[in-house]
Amino acid sequence: MGLSFGSTGFGVKNRCDSSKKTARRSKNDKTIALGGNPNVGKSTVFNALTGLHQHTGNWTGKTVTAAVGRFETTRYSYTVADLPGTYSLLAHSAEEEAARNFICFDEPDATIVVCDATCLERSLNLALQIMEICPKTLVCVNLLDEAARRGISVDLKTLEKNLGVPVVGTNAHDKRTLKRLTERIDELCSGKTLPSPRRLRYIKPIEDAVAIVEPVVRERFNCSIPPRRTALALIDNDSSLTKEIEKSVGKSISDIKELSDAINAARKLLAENGITLDILKDRIVSCILLNAEEACDGAVSLSGRRISKADKILTSKAFGYPIMILMLMCIFWITIVGANYPSELLSKGLFWVGDRLGEFMANIHAPKWLSGLLVDGAYRVLAWVIAVMLPPMAIFFPLFTLLEDLGYLPRAAYNLDRPFAKCKACGKQALTMCMGFGCNAAGIVGCRIIDSKRERLIAMLTNVFVPCNGRFPMIITLISLFFVSAGGIAGSILSALVLTLVILLGIFATFAVSKILSATLLKGEPSSFTLELPPFRKPQLGKILVRSLIDRTIFVLGRAAAVAAPAGAVIWVLANVTAGDATLLSHITDFFDPFARFIGLDGVIFTAFLLGLPANEIVIPLAVMAYMQLGSLSELAPAQMFELFTANGWTPITAVCVIIFTLMHFPCSTSLLTIKKESGEWKWAALGFIIPTLCGILVCGVIANVARLFGV
């Protein structure tokens, strides 16, 4: 029994299996569920065992379904399902449901629960719930090295005695420590180790209520979940689990009168003891916490401070926000400085290719309208979007991912939790807001981590106030043209400072609109949530580059390109088809001009925003094209662009209004479709369009008219 070790270190045979099915091919095939909280190194354990090197972060939507891999020992061939990171099986979110359903209904041969040695008591909340459903559970206490550095020691033998299941200590980045893990899982699956898992104990009224329902479940409801856990779920009216149970057994609870009567009797007993359904889940959670505390008794000792000096500074009231703003400014400065030159080169190269494509279309005698539609329209807009988006994204995303990998982002979310709570919104919105810096559509999908539908809708409707990577270039360009005359390092630092102020305005707007929505359309109280502050870790640069450049940059760029090319064709038609003595584009800009000037813009700018609905990146080039009355996008140097804008009546006040409207206007079409998909209703997508646009019109209108009043 065991593994082979050679000169390369950890030597299990491994291979990937992209299927979610875990069918056994022989009696030596075993299925293992790998569960744990987010940020405990679960995915590192998974990758080390299986060789399936993929990033599975705790941002919602990445691991909602289980990743599957395989490894072999001399005794068994294992299929391992890497479940989504979750804090509980009392499911509220898609991740919790995915993890719970696999453990409950896929019937794995054993379950490995990865726990964080630096906060073992919290990790055991999940382990105890899993042990109740799957007796063949192995507890893997990970990050022992980090715990030791923080003055925390774990007595694994005492913990194993307290839990009644095998316990193994590991340092996931050291593959040698996983040998004992595979040996113990072999012993568990072979029957050599017979676990006697600690039974979750509840307060007497809950135990009495379970005692009423459990015998009926055992007799009349043949489910893969232990009768005791099933009884508690039915009493608690856990609708999500109840539906899965009914689907599993092919029966409806309402069809079994004896069971329905027992559930009602149990609830009546609880009510007589002052425990209504509204507070039952809180009582259950409290009991689980007490059980976890008892399981840690004598197994964990603390000789140092749990809170590091760095955390005291990064999460303090005095330094937390200034450091967060300074980090934001540094990221923006590096992005601005680093993106300028490659963006210019990329633009020249892509437009040169466009010229060659135009020559090719002429050589093959293609109709002018076809050449214009494909080359001057679709290709040129696509080239502009790529040239403007790719360099800043290729810099911003790795930097942002670096902060994530270091463990700073959870601390930023901790700092923002209090202001979101004052707005009666969920603190998790801080995380989805951070995701919006890269892509608002991704931030909207990330709102799945918010359990409350009310708070989830607030987060989705306000995510647009954080400028995505598609709006950054436009804001940076206007700041550079109108407000930063200094060149070199001084100019770039000043640009980053002004950009940071704009971002802070967007964050303030997020708080303000969240507060208004929670007091009007989406009334309610904020919910609490558990936010783990993971230990600071050495970043893995290879994974950062893969995740940021492939998973994020290429993904976002591909989505923008998919809408930019068709939009370019439409824009070319509007700019080249005439009605009377002017093009369709001119008629549209003239129509919107009176209203646009009232809010500090003009008809050209406002029309550019409307036509930029598919991709915000094309707003500036559209305005340039309309001002120059060209039939296609044209490349301009910054100085030429400034002259063009000022010649068409732009002032610093105009630039301010355009920047604010860029910050506060309807999101791109991809984000609107994502709101509809995530909320299930078009009305929320419509509000996602209307709310930020009204905010932009209101703020720009005030600024423009106050400026006129004072003759600015």
C-alpha positions in Angstrom: 0.0 0.0 0.0 1.1 3.6 -0.7 2.8 5.5 -3.4 6.0 5.3 -5.4 8.6 8.1 -4.9 11.4 8.8 -7.3 13.8 11.6 -8.0 10.9 13.8 -9.0 9.2 13.7 -5.6 5.5 12.9 -5.2 4.9 10.2 -7.7 1.2 9.2 -7.9 0.0 8.3 -11.4 -2.5 11.0 -12.4 -4.6 12.1 -15.3 -7.5 14.4 -15.9 -11.1 13.5 -16.3 -13.3 16.3 -17.6 -16.5 14.4 -17.0 -18.6 15.0 -13.8 -19.7 11.4 -13.8 -17.9 9.2 -11.3 -18.9 5.7 -12.4 -16.8 2.9 -11.0 -15.1 0.7 -13.5 -14.1 -2.0 -11.0 -14.2 -2.8 -7.3 -10.8 -1.1 -7.0 -12.3 2.2 -8.3 -13.2 4.6 -5.5 -14.9 8.0 -5.6 -13.6 10.7 -3.2 -15.3 14.0 -2.5 -12.8 16.8 -1.6 -14.5 19.6 0.4 -13.5 22.5 2.5 -13.9 26.3 3.1 -12.5 28.8 0.6 -8.8 29.7 1.0 -7.8 26.6 2.9 -5.6 25.1 0.1 -8.2 22.6 -1.0 -7.4 23.2 -4.7 -3.7 22.9 -4.0 -4.3 19.5 -2.4 -6.5 18.5 -5.4 -3.8 19.5 -7.9 -1.0 17.8 -6.0 -3.0 14.6 -5.9 -4.3 14.5 -9.4 -2.0 16.7 -11.5 -5.0 18.6 -12.7 -3.5 22.1 -12.6 -6.5 24.4 -12.7 -7.3 27.4 -10.6 -10.4 27.0 -8.6 -10.9 30.2 -6.6 -13.8 31.1 -4.3 -15.2 33.7 -6.6 -18.7 32.4 -7.5 -19.2 30.9 -10.9 -15.8 29.3 -11.2 -16.4 26.0 -9.4 -20.1 25.7 -9.1 -19.8 22.2 -10.6 -17.2 19.8 -9.3 -13.8 19.6 -11.1 -12.9 15.9 -11.5 -9.4 14.3 -11.5 -7.9 10.9 -10.9 -4.9 9.4 -9.0 -3.8 5.9 -8.1 -2.1 4.1 -5.2 -1.0 0.5 -5.1 -4.4 -0.5 -3.7 -7.0 1.7 -5.4 -7.7 3.9 -8.3 -9.4 7.1 -7.1 -11.7 9.6 -8.8 -11.6 12.9 -6.9 -14.3 15.5 -7.1 -13.1 19.0 -6.1 -16.2 20.5 -4.6 -16.8 24.3 -4.5 -15.4 26.0 -1.4 -18.2 26.5 1.1 -18.5 27.3 4.8 -21.7 25.2 5.4 -24.0 22.5 4.0 -27.0 24.6 5.2 -27.1 25.7 1.6 -28.0 29.3 0.6 -25.8 29.7 -2.5 -25.1 27.8 -5.7 -21.7 26.6 -4.3 -23.2 25.3 -1.1 -25.9 23.5 -3.0 -23.3 21.9 -5.4 -21.1 20.7 -2.5 -24.1 19.4 -0.5 -25.8 17.6 -3.4 -22.6 15.8 -4.4 -22.0 14.5 -0.8 -25.7 13.7 -0.2 -26.7 12.1 -3.5 -23.6 11.0 -5.4 -22.7 8.8 -2.5 -18.9 9.0 -2.6 -16.9 6.2 -1.0 -15.3 8.7 1.3 -14.9 12.4 1.8 -11.8 14.4 2.5 -12.5 17.7 4.3 -9.6 20.1 4.1 -9.4 22.4 7.2 -7.3 25.5 7.9 -5.0 24.9 10.9 -4.9 28.7 11.5 -8.6 28.8 12.2 -9.5 25.1 12.9 -12.6 25.7 14.9 -14.3 27.5 12.0 -13.3 24.9 9.5 -14.7 22.1 11.7 -18.2 23.5 11.3 -18.3 22.1 7.8 -16.4 18.9 8.7 -18.9 18.0 11.4 -21.9 18.5 9.0 -20.2 16.3 6.4 -19.4 13.6 9.0 -23.0 13.5 9.8 -23.9 12.6 6.2 -20.8 10.6 5.2 -19.3 8.6 8.1 -16.2 7.7 6.0 -14.7 11.2 6.4 -11.0 12.0 6.6 -10.1 15.4 8.1 -7.0 17.0 6.4 -5.6 19.7 8.6 -3.7 21.9 6.1 -1.4 24.9 6.4 0.3 23.6 9.6 3.4 25.5 8.6 1.5 28.8 8.6 -0.2 27.9 11.8 3.2 27.3 13.5 4.4 30.7 12.3 1.4 32.3 14.0 2.0 30.5 17.2 -0.8 27.9 16.8 -0.1 24.2 17.4 -2.6 21.4 16.6 -2.5 18.0 18.4 -3.6 15.7 15.6 -4.1 12.7 17.8 -6.3 14.5 20.3 -8.3 16.0 17.4 -8.7 12.5 15.9 -9.9 11.2 19.2 -12.4 14.1 19.6 -13.8 13.7 16.1 -13.8 9.9 15.8 -12.5 10.0 12.2 -9.0 9.9 10.7 -7.0 13.1 10.9 -3.9 13.9 8.8 -1.8 17.0 8.9 -0.4 18.5 5.6 1.3 21.4 4.1 -0.3 21.4 0.6 2.6 23.0 -1.1 4.9 20.3 0.2 3.8 17.2 -1.8 5.8 14.9 0.5 3.3 15.6 3.4 0.5 14.1 1.2 1.9 10.6 1.4 0.2 10.0 4.8 -3.0 11.4 3.4 -3.2 8.8 0.7 -2.2 6.0 3.1 -5.0 6.9 5.5 -7.6 7.2 2.7 -6.6 3.7 1.6 -7.1 2.4 5.1 -10.5 4.2 5.3 -11.8 2.8 2.0 -10.5 -0.7 2.7 -12.2 -0.9 6.0 -8.9 -1.2 8.0 -9.9 2.1 9.7 -13.5 2.0 11.1 -14.6 5.6 11.8 -16.9 6.5 14.7 -17.8 10.1 13.8 -18.7 12.5 16.5 -22.5 13.0 16.5 -23.7 16.5 16.3 -25.7 17.3 19.4 -28.4 19.9 19.5 -30.3 21.6 22.3 -33.1 19.4 23.9 -36.1 20.9 22.1 -34.4 20.3 18.7 -33.4 16.7 19.7 -36.9 16.0 20.9 -38.3 17.3 17.6 -35.9 15.2 15.6 -36.9 12.1 17.7 -40.5 12.5 16.5 -39.6 12.6 12.7 -36.6 10.4 12.5 -38.4 7.0 13.0 -40.9 7.9 10.3 -38.2 8.9 7.9 -36.4 5.6 8.6 -39.5 3.6 8.0 -41.2 5.4 5.2 -38.6 7.5 3.4 -35.7 5.4 2.0 -33.1 8.2 1.3 -29.3 8.1 0.8 -29.0 10.8 3.5 -29.0 9.5 7.1 -32.5 9.7 8.6 -31.5 12.0 11.4 -30.1 14.6 9.0 -33.2 14.2 6.7 -35.5 14.7 9.7 -33.8 17.9 10.7 -33.9 19.2 7.1 -37.7 18.5 6.9 -38.4 20.1 10.2 -36.3 23.2 9.3 -38.2 23.5 6.0 -35.0 23.5 4.0 -36.8 23.8 0.7 -33.6 23.3 -1.4 -32.6 20.1 0.2 -36.2 18.9 0.5 -36.7 19.2 -3.3 -33.5 17.2 -3.9 -34.6 14.5 -1.4 -38.0 14.2 -3.1 -36.3 14.0 -6.5 -34.0 11.3 -5.2 -36.7 9.0 -3.7 -39.3 9.8 -6.3 -41.9 10.7 -3.6 -43.5 13.9 -2.4 -43.5 14.5 1.4 -47.1 15.8 1.2 -48.1 12.4 -0.2 -47.0 10.6 3.0 -49.5 11.6 5.7 -47.7 10.0 8.5 -44.5 11.9 7.7 -46.4 15.2 7.3 -48.1 14.7 10.6 -44.8 14.0 12.3 -43.2 17.1 10.9 -46.1 19.3 12.0 -45.9 17.7 15.5 -42.2 18.4 15.7 -42.7 22.0 14.7 -45.5 22.4 17.2 -43.1 21.1 19.9 -40.4 23.6 18.9 -43.0 26.5 18.9 -44.0 25.5 22.4 -40.4 26.0 23.4 -40.2 29.4 21.7 -38.4 28.1 18.6 -40.2 29.2 15.5 -39.1 28.3 12.0 -37.7 31.8 11.6 -35.1 31.2 14.3 -34.6 27.4 14.1 -31.8 27.7 11.6 -29.9 30.1 13.9 -30.3 27.6 16.8 -29.0 24.8 14.6 -26.0 26.9 13.5 -25.3 27.9 17.1 -25.3 24.2 18.1 -22.9 23.3 15.3 -20.5 26.1 16.5 -20.6 24.7 20.0 -19.9 21.2 18.7 -16.9 22.6 16.8 -15.6 24.4 19.9 -15.9 21.1 21.9 -14.1 19.2 19.1 -11.1 21.6 19.3 -10.9 21.3 23.1 -7.4 20.1 24.0 -6.4 19.8 20.4 -5.5 23.5 19.7 -3.1 25.6 21.7 -2.1 29.2 21.1 1.3 30.6 22.0 1.3 33.7 19.9 -1.1 36.4 18.6 -3.7 35.3 16.1 -3.9 38.7 14.5 -0.7 39.7 12.7 0.7 43.2 12.8 0.1 43.5 9.1 -3.6 42.8 9.6 -3.9 45.2 12.4 -2.6 47.9 10.0 -4.4 46.9 6.9 -7.8 46.6 8.6 -7.5 49.5 11.0 -9.7 52.5 10.8 -6.7 54.8 10.7 -4.7 53.1 7.9 -7.1 50.7 6.2 -8.7 53.1 3.8 -5.6 55.2 3.0 -3.6 52.1 2.2 -6.4 50.8 0.0 -6.6 54.0 -1.9 -2.8 54.1 -2.3 -2.7 50.6 -3.6 -5.5 51.5 -6.1 -3.6 54.5 -7.2 -0.4 52.5 -7.7 -2.2 49.9 -9.8 -3.7 52.7 -12.0 -0.3 54.4 -12.4 1.5 51.2 -13.4 -1.4 50.5 -15.9 -1.3 54.0 -17.4 2.5 54.1 -17.8 2.8 50.5 -19.0 -0.1 50.6 -21.5 0.6 53.8 -23.5 3.5 52.5 -25.7 2.2 49.0 -26.5 -1.2 50.4 -27.2 0.3 52.9 -29.7 2.3 50.1 -31.4 -0.7 47.8 -31.5 -2.9 50.5 -33.0 -0.4 51.3 -35.7 0.1 47.6 -36.5 -3.6 46.8 -36.7 -4.5 49.8 -38.7 -1.6 48.9 -41.1 -3.2 45.5 -41.5 -6.5 47.3 -42.2 -4.9 49.3 -45.0 -3.6 46.0 -46.5 -7.1 44.5 -46.3 -8.5 47.5 -48.1 -6.0 47.1 -50.8 -6.8 43.4 -51.1 -10.5 44.1 -51.4 -9.7 46.6 -54.2 -7.5 44.1 -56.0 -10.2 41.5 -56.1 -12.6 44.2 -57.3 -15.0 43.8 -54.3 -17.9 46.3 -54.3 -17.1 49.5 -52.4 -20.0 49.0 -50.0 -18.7 45.5 -49.1 -15.2 46.7 -48.6 -16.5 49.6 -46.5 -18.7 47.4 -44.4 -16.1 44.8 -43.7 -12.8 46.7 -43.6 -13.7 50.3 -42.7 -16.6 49.3 -40.5 -16.2 45.9 -38.8 -12.4 45.6 -38.9 -11.5 49.1 -37.9 -13.8 49.2 -34.9 -12.5 45.8 -33.9 -8.9 46.9 -34.3 -9.5 50.0 -32.2 -11.1 48.0 -29.4 -8.2 45.5 -29.3 -5.6 48.2 -29.4 -7.2 50.2 -26.6 -8.3 47.3 -24.4 -5.5 44.7 -24.6 -2.5 46.5 -23.2 -4.2 47.9 -20.1 -6.0 44.6 -19.4 -2.7 42.7 -19.8 -1.3 44.9 -17.0 -4.3 45.5 -14.8 -5.6 41.9 -14.5 -2.2 40.4 -13.4 -1.8 43.2 -10.8 -5.3 42.7 -9.5 -4.8 38.9 -9.5 -1.5 39.4 -7.6 -3.5 41.2 -4.8 -5.9 38.4 -4.8 -3.2 35.8 -4.5 -1.4 37.7 -1.8 -4.6 37.7 0.3 -5.2 41.4 0.2 -8.6 41.5 -1.4 -10.4 39.9 1.5 -8.9 42.6 3.7 -10.2 45.3 1.4 -13.6 43.6 1.5 -13.4 43.6 5.3 -12.7 47.4 5.3 -15.7 48.0 3.0 -18.1 45.8 4.9 -19.1 48.5 7.4 -20.1 51.1 4.9 -22.1 48.6 2.9 -23.9 47.5 6.1 -24.8 51.2 6.8 -26.3 51.2 3.3 -28.3 48.1 4.3 -26.5 46.1 1.7 -24.4 42.9 2.0 -20.7 43.2 2.8 -20.0 40.6 0.0 -20.9 43.4 -2.4 -17.4 44.7 -1.8 -16.0 41.6 -3.5 -18.3 41.8 -6.5 -17.5 45.6 -6.8 -13.8 44.7 -7.0 -14.5 42.2 -9.8 -16.3 45.0 -11.7 -13.0 46.8 -12.2 -12.1 44.1 -14.6 -15.5 43.5 -16.2 -18.9 44.6 -15.0 -20.5 41.4 -16.5 -18.1 39.3 -14.4 -18.9 41.4 -11.3 -22.6 40.8 -11.9 -22.1 37.0 -12.2 -20.1 37.2 -9.0 -23.1 38.5 -7.2 -24.2 34.9 -6.9 -22.1 34.7 -3.7 -24.8 37.0 -2.0 -27.4 34.8 -0.4 -30.3 37.4 -0.1 -32.0 38.0 -3.4 -32.7 41.6 -2.3 -29.0 42.3 -1.6 -28.0 40.4 -4.8 -30.1 42.7 -6.9 -28.7 45.8 -5.2 -25.2 44.6 -6.0 -26.1 43.8 -9.6 -27.8 47.2 -10.2 -24.9 49.2 -8.8 -21.9 47.3 -10.2 -21.8 49.6 -13.2 -20.7 52.5 -11.0 -17.3 50.8 -10.9 -15.6 51.5 -14.3 -14.7 48.4 -16.1 -11.6 47.9 -18.2 -13.5 49.1 -21.2 -14.1 52.5 -19.7 -10.7 53.0 -18.2 -9.0 54.0 -21.5 -11.6 56.7 -22.2 -11.4 58.2 -18.8 -7.6 58.1 -18.9 -7.5 59.7 -22.3 -9.7 62.6 -21.3 -7.7 63.1 -18.1 -4.5 63.2 -20.0 -5.8 65.6 -22.7 -7.6 68.2 -20.5 -6.2 68.0 -16.9 -2.6 66.8 -17.1 -0.2 69.0 -19.1 2.9 67.7 -17.4 4.7 64.8 -19.2 6.9 62.0 -17.9 6.6 60.5 -14.5 5.0 63.6 -13.0 2.2 63.5 -15.6 1.6 59.9 -15.1 1.4 60.2 -11.3 -1.0 63.1 -11.6 -3.1 61.1 -14.1 -3.3 58.2 -11.7 -4.3 60.6 -8.8 -7.1 62.1 -10.8 -8.2 58.7 -12.0 -8.3 57.5 -8.4 -10.5 60.4 -7.4 -12.9 59.4 -10.3 -12.9 55.8 -9.0 -13.7 57.0 -5.5 -16.6 59.0 -6.9 -17.9 55.8 -8.5 -17.5 54.0 -5.1 -19.4 56.8 -3.4 -22.1 56.5 -6.0 -22.3 52.8 -5.3 -22.9 53.4 -1.6 -25.4 56.2 -2.3 -27.5 54.3 -4.8 -27.4 51.1 -2.7 -28.7 53.1 0.3 -31.5 54.6 -1.9 -32.5 51.2 -3.3 -32.5 49.6 0.2 -34.8 52.3 1.4 -37.2 52.3 -1.5 -37.4 49.7 -4.2 -35.5 46.9 -2.4 -36.3 47.5 1.3 -34.8 45.2 3.9 -32.1 44.8 6.6 -28.5 43.8 5.8 -27.6 40.1 6.3 -24.4 39.0 8.1 -21.8 36.9 6.4 -18.6 35.1 7.2 -15.5 36.5 5.6 -12.3 34.5 6.0 -9.1 36.6 6.2 -6.6 34.1 4.7 -3.0 34.2 5.7 -0.7 36.1 3.5 0.9 33.8 1.0 3.7 33.9 -1.5 2.1 34.5 -4.9 2.5 31.9 -7.6 3.5 34.0 -10.5 2.9 31.3 -13.1 -0.7 30.7 -12.1 -1.2 34.5 -11.8 -0.2 35.0 -15.4 -2.3 32.1 -16.7 -5.4 33.2 -14.7 -5.1 36.8 -15.5 -4.0 36.7 -19.2 -6.0 33.6 -20.3 -9.0 33.3 -17.9 -9.6 37.0 -17.7 -7.9 39.1 -20.3 -8.6 36.9 -23.3 -12.1 36.1 -22.1 -13.1 39.7 -21.7 -11.3 40.8 -24.9 -13.0 38.0 -26.8 -16.4 39.0 -25.6 -15.8 42.7 -26.5 -14.5 41.7 -29.9 -17.6 39.6 -30.6 -19.9 42.7 -30.2 -17.4 45.3 -31.6 -17.2 43.9 -35.1 -21.0 43.8 -35.8 -21.3 47.2 -34.1 -18.6 48.5 -36.5 -20.6 47.4 -39.5 -23.8 49.1 -38.2 -21.9 52.3 -37.4 -20.4 52.3 -40.9 -23.9 52.1 -42.4 -25.0 55.1 -40.3 -22.0 57.1 -41.3 -22.2 56.4 -45.0 -25.9 56.2 -45.9 -27.4 59.6 -46.5 -31.0 60.8 -46.1 -31.4 64.2 -47.7 -28.3 66.3 -47.5 -26.8 64.5 -44.4 -25.8 61.0 -43.2 -28.0 59.1 -40.9 -25.4 59.6 -38.2 -25.6 63.4 -38.6 -29.4 63.3 -38.3 -29.2 61.3 -35.1 -26.6 63.7 -33.5 -28.6 66.7 -34.5 -31.7 65.2 -32.9 -30.0 64.6 -29.5 -28.0 67.9 -29.5 -30.4 70.2 -27.5 -30.8 67.7 -24.7 -27.1 66.7 -24.7 -26.0 70.3 -24.4 -28.2 70.8 -21.4 -26.2 68.1 -19.5 -22.8 69.4 -20.6 -22.3 67.2 -23.6 -23.3 67.6 -27.3 -25.3 65.5 -29.8 -22.1 63.8 -31.1 -20.9 62.7 -27.7 -24.4 61.5 -26.6 -24.9 59.6 -29.8 -21.4 58.0 -29.4 -22.5 56.7 -26.0 -25.7 55.2 -27.4 -23.9 53.6 -30.3 -21.2 52.4 -27.9 -23.8 50.2 -26.1 -22.1 47.0 -27.5 -18.7 48.1 -26.2 -17.8 51.2 -24.3 -14.3 51.2 -25.9 -15.6 52.6 -29.2 -17.2 55.8 -27.7 -14.2 58.1 -28.3 -13.4 56.8 -31.9 -17.1 57.2 -32.7 -17.0 60.8 -31.6 -13.9 61.4 -33.6 -15.5 59.9 -36.7 -18.6 62.0 -36.4 -16.7 65.3 -35.8 -14.5 64.7 -38.8 -17.5 63.5 -40.9 -15.6 60.4 -41.9 -17.1 57.2 -43.2 -14.8 55.1 -41.0 -12.7 55.3 -37.8 -9.4 57.1 -38.1 -6.3 57.0 -35.9 -5.4 60.3 -34.3 -2.5 61.3 -32.1 -3.4 62.8 -28.7 -2.5 66.3 -29.7 -4.7 66.1 -32.9 -7.5 64.7 -30.8 -7.3 67.6 -28.4 -7.4 70.1 -31.3 -10.4 68.3 -32.8 -12.3 68.4 -29.5 -11.6 72.0 -28.7 -12.5 73.0 -32.3 -15.9 71.4 -31.7 -16.6 73.4 -28.5 -15.1 71.2 -25.8 -14.0 72.9 -22.6 -12.7 71.5 -19.3 -16.3 71.4 -18.1 -17.3 69.4 -21.1 -14.5 66.9 -20.4 -15.6 66.7 -16.7 -19.2 65.9 -17.8 -18.0 63.3 -20.3 -15.8 61.6 -17.7 -18.7 61.6 -15.2 -21.1 60.3 -17.8 -18.6 57.6 -18.7 -18.6 56.7 -15.0 -22.4 56.9 -14.7 -24.3 55.6 -17.7 -25.9 52.5 -18.9 -23.7 49.4 -18.9 -22.7 47.6 -22.0 -25.1 45.2 -23.7 -23.2 42.2 -22.3 -23.7 43.4 -18.7 -27.4 44.1 -19.3 -27.9 40.6 -20.7 -26.1 39.2 -17.7 -28.4 41.1 -15.3 -31.4 39.6 -17.1 -29.9 36.1 -17.0 -28.9 36.3 -13.3 -32.1 38.0 -12.1 -34.4 36.0 -14.4 -36.4 39.2 -15.3 -36.1 41.9 -18.0 -37.3 44.5 -15.6 -34.1 44.4 -13.6 -32.1 44.7 -16.7 -34.2 47.7 -17.6 -33.5 49.2 -14.2 -29.8 48.4 -14.7 -30.0 50.7 -17.8 -32.1 53.4 -16.3 -30.6 53.9 -12.8 -27.0 54.8 -13.7 -28.1 56.8 -16.7 -30.4 58.9 -14.6 -27.6 59.4 -12.1 -25.3 60.5 -14.9 -27.8 62.9 -16.4 -28.6 64.4 -13.0 -24.9 64.9 -11.9 -23.8 66.2 -15.4 -26.8 68.5 -15.6 -26.0 70.1 -12.2 -22.3 70.5 -13.1 -23.0 72.0 -16.5 -25.7 74.4 -15.4 -23.9 75.6 -12.3 -20.9 76.3 -14.5 -23.1 78.3 -16.9 -24.5 80.2 -13.9 -21.1 81.3 -12.8 -19.9 81.9 -16.4 -17.3 79.1 -16.3 
